[in-house]
Amino acid sequence: MARRLLKYKNYDIHSITTATPDGRRNANIAMWITQTAMGGKMLCVALDKTDYTLELVKESGILNVNLLAEEQTKLIARLGRKSGRDTDKFKNLACETDERGCPYLTEAVGYVQCQVTGSADSGDHEVVVCEVLKQTVLHPEKKVMTHHFLREKGLVRG
Ligand SMILES: Cc1cc2nc3c(=O)[nH]c(=O)nc-3n(C[C@H](O)[C@H](O)[C@H](O)COP(=O)(O)O)c2cc1C
């Protein structure tokens, strides 16, 4: 059977990182993220309703959107196929914390610091609306990881 139209779309691959005031933190893999206002002022992030990331994002109201580089393929299994409820995803993970105490991945192309301003129901995901506070480019020389790249490498299906 032919692939359905939305499967032709490509997406950049990110990790959403967050931390609560009492020190719990998490990181996932997320591709359904887009800018939604001129000048890069707002972003929307679709987060799975059952995942630990959404639970912590709702508590903390802050997150970083880390734009992953092609060389970070090991993070797919580590952050995107396990839950932070069961494993410490930060063990040996290259990261620092920003001035808010929110982690960011130091080997990513860069990261966007966000403040949550609202959310909307979206089926099995929740769309989290964010104001962009700051954008930081860490490694302009690196190539952005995309869903098509992961498919070519056999790391995702569909
Ligand atoms: C390529 C890829 C793309 C993904 N995109 C999303 C996404 O856009 N939103 C989301 O909530 N989860 C997405 N996931 C799934 C989560 O990363 C995954 O469920 C993760 O284990 C959640 O961990 P947590 O329970 O620690 O939050 C994606 C996973 C992969 C491998």
The ligand as an SDF file (V2000), in Angstrom:
LIG
                    3D

 31 33  0  0  0  0  0  0  0  0999 V2000
   12.0110    9.7970   16.1450 C   0  0  0  0  0  0  0  0  0  0  0  0
   11.1090    9.9950   17.3510 C   0  0  0  0  0  0  0  0  0  0  0  0
   10.2380   11.0830   17.3800 C   0  0  0  0  0  0  0  0  0  0  0  0
    9.4010   11.3040   18.4940 C   0  0  0  0  0  0  0  0  0  0  0  0
    8.5680   12.3970   18.5120 N   0  0  0  0  0  0  0  0  0  0  0  0
    7.8280   12.6410   19.6240 C   0  0  0  0  0  0  0  0  0  0  0  0
    7.0480   13.8310   19.7090 C   0  0  0  0  0  0  0  0  0  0  0  0
    6.9930   14.6670   18.8130 O   0  0  0  0  0  0  0  0  0  0  0  0
    6.3600   14.0450   20.8860 N   0  0  0  0  0  0  0  0  0  0  0  0
    6.4090   13.1570   21.9270 C   0  0  0  0  0  0  0  0  0  0  0  0
    5.7790   13.4080   22.9840 O   0  0  0  0  0  0  0  0  0  0  0  0
    7.1170   12.0170   21.8500 N   0  0  0  0  0  0  0  0  0  0  0  0
    7.8310   11.7540   20.7330 C   0  0  0  0  0  0  0  0  0  0  0  0
    8.5850   10.6100   20.6660 N   0  0  0  0  0  0  0  0  0  0  0  0
    8.4600    9.5930   21.7250 C   0  0  0  0  0  0  0  0  0  0  0  0
    9.1380    9.9190   23.0570 C   0  0  0  0  0  0  0  0  0  0  0  0
   10.4350   10.4420   22.8850 O   0  0  0  0  0  0  0  0  0  0  0  0
    9.1830    8.6220   23.8850 C   0  0  0  0  0  0  0  0  0  0  0  0
    7.8600    8.1860   24.1560 O   0  0  0  0  0  0  0  0  0  0  0  0
   10.0040    8.7210   25.1460 C   0  0  0  0  0  0  0  0  0  0  0  0
   10.3060    7.4150   25.5880 O   0  0  0  0  0  0  0  0  0  0  0  0
    9.2890    9.4800   26.2530 C   0  0  0  0  0  0  0  0  0  0  0  0
   10.0300    9.4010   27.4470 O   0  0  0  0  0  0  0  0  0  0  0  0
    9.5290   10.0040   28.8430 P   0  0  0  0  0  0  0  0  0  0  0  0
    8.4460    9.0990   29.4160 O   0  0  0  0  0  0  0  0  0  0  0  0
   10.7720    9.9880   29.6630 O   0  0  0  0  0  0  0  0  0  0  0  0
    8.9930   11.3710   28.5560 O   0  0  0  0  0  0  0  0  0  0  0  0
    9.4370   10.3980   19.5890 C   0  0  0  0  0  0  0  0  0  0  0  0
   10.3260    9.3090   19.5710 C   0  0  0  0  0  0  0  0  0  0  0  0
   11.1650    9.1060   18.4680 C   0  0  0  0  0  0  0  0  0  0  0  0
   12.1230    7.9480   18.4640 C   0  0  0  0  0  0  0  0  0  0  0  0
  1  2  1  0
  2  3  1  0
  2 30  2  0
  3  4  2  0
  4  5  1  0
  4 28  1  0
  5  6  2  0
  6  7  1  0
  6 13  1  0
  7  8  2  0
  7  9  1  0
  9 10  1  0
 10 11  2  0
 10 12  1  0
 12 13  2  0
 13 14  1  0
 14 15  1  0
 14 28  1  0
 15 16  1  0
 16 17  1  0
 16 18  1  0
 18 19  1  0
 18 20  1  0
 20 21  1  0
 20 22  1  0
 22 23  1  0
 23 24  1  0
 24 25  2  0
 24 26  1  0
 24 27  1  0
 28 29  2  0
 29 30  1  0
 30 31  1  0
M  END
$$$$
